[in-house]
Amino acid sequence: MSSATLDVAPRQSVRPTWAEISLSALRENFRAVQSHVGPRVTVCAVIKADAYGHGATPCALSLESAGAKWLGVTTTDEGMPLRSAGVRSRILLMTGFWRGEEDEVVRQNLTATVWEPWHVEMLSAAAQRLGAGPQPIHLKIDSGMGRLGVTLPELPSMCRVIQRASHIVLEGVSTHFASSEVTDAPETQLQIENFERALRIVKDAGLSPALCHMDNTGGILARPDSWRDMVRPGIALYGYTLPLRSMKASPDNRPTIRVRPALSWRTRIISIRQFAAGQPVGYGGTYKTTTPSRIAVLPVGYADGYRRALSNRGRVIIRNGYAPIVGAVSMDLTLVDVSKISGAAEGDDAMLIGSRGSLKVDAAELAELSGTVPYEILCGISKRVPRVHLP
Ligand SMILES: *Cc1c(COP(=O)(O)O)cnc(C)c1O
């Protein structure tokens, strides 16, 4: 038999390490956020960074079917493939655009966040050149985070730039909180006050933006008084809410949003060895068996985004128990101790993130163990890991 057709057939990875994304969980989480803020507040679903590792295009289409009218991405590069895939919702470029991208922003009907006069001037010129209508923009205010945005002293002159631009309409004004999850942070209160002040300056300049927005997930949960016209949840859509903190000792019992993780990360045991006590395992022999042990090998490592900081710390779910990571997580392989899991065998499913019955490992646990935030765990699952989207 000729192998010619096999040679050209696209090859799907058969390495048994993959991430499963439940699009129904994503949609339910979106609806939970929408019902939390009520029908008068628009929910801009943040799907930047490949939807926090969940796959931007399938997530965008699914969120759209659940009623999302706005999607938030970081760059033009992230917005364009969504249009090619048929996404029709408004797309907010949360980190503006780079010089040279202005024509594409206009052509693809992307909505730029702006904070520099050149943003406004170049976009207006592009719209004119392309014979397009007025371009909606969202003006970003630096209300105290000290990152992107127009500061209050610069605002009056920025408003004049916007008014002078022939092909620009100010649709939105936004800001971003530095400590949104702290319910009573005085910095956040100050940011809200600065934002209100900015809105008055914008209004006094004769501009009337329809969409004012401040909140990410933390703000949505901690500061209902700051919701205004639109909110921008990201992490909540993927099933994580931040633990709200209070400056005071008292626990915070504000209503939360019931969401569940949309992503589970799976692999399979590829080898099991029985060792006597005293056997060092993995690079550097950082773990040595203390009793006769069964050690299983998983085909996942830090090149997949399974962090090295989990060495000798993390755990995975195999059958009906937790198997602790032993030794150093290496680039492509991780070792777990399955001595206590009866019947564990080659080919068994291992859950790196996921739940089974009452067992659960989530991105928050991996983040805690590796000294980071769930965001970095989710975004860090590398391209090598195929994403499988379940309806
Ligand atoms: C990432 C981002 C969000 C979403 O933040 P979450 O904490 O994931 O809800 C909202 N707004 C801006 C400007 C962002 O960059």
The ligand as an SDF file (V2000), in Angstrom:
LIG
                    3D

 15 15  0  0  0  0  0  0  0  0999 V2000
   -7.4540   41.2540   32.0710 C   0  0  0  0  0  0  0  0  0  0  0  0
   -8.3150   42.4350   32.2250 C   0  0  0  0  0  0  0  0  0  0  0  0
   -9.6090   42.3060   32.7580 C   0  0  0  0  0  0  0  0  0  0  0  0
  -10.1530   41.0130   33.3120 C   0  0  0  0  0  0  0  0  0  0  0  0
   -9.6040   40.7730   34.5880 O   0  0  0  0  0  0  0  0  0  0  0  0
  -10.0310   39.5380   35.5100 P   0  0  0  0  0  0  0  0  0  0  0  0
   -9.3550   39.8050   36.7870 O   0  0  0  0  0  0  0  0  0  0  0  0
   -9.5620   38.3210   34.8110 O   0  0  0  0  0  0  0  0  0  0  0  0
  -11.5210   39.5840   35.6100 O   0  0  0  0  0  0  0  0  0  0  0  0
  -10.4010   43.4360   32.7820 C   0  0  0  0  0  0  0  0  0  0  0  0
   -9.9420   44.6200   32.3190 N   0  0  0  0  0  0  0  0  0  0  0  0
   -8.6990   44.7670   31.8250 C   0  0  0  0  0  0  0  0  0  0  0  0
   -8.2530   46.1090   31.3510 C   0  0  0  0  0  0  0  0  0  0  0  0
   -7.8410   43.6980   31.7710 C   0  0  0  0  0  0  0  0  0  0  0  0
   -6.6040   43.8450   31.2840 O   0  0  0  0  0  0  0  0  0  0  0  0
  1  2  1  0
  2  3  1  0
  2 14  2  0
  3  4  1  0
  3 10  2  0
  4  5  1  0
  5  6  1  0
  6  7  2  0
  6  8  1  0
  6  9  1  0
 10 11  1  0
 11 12  2  0
 12 13  1  0
 12 14  1  0
 14 15  1  0
M  END
$$$$
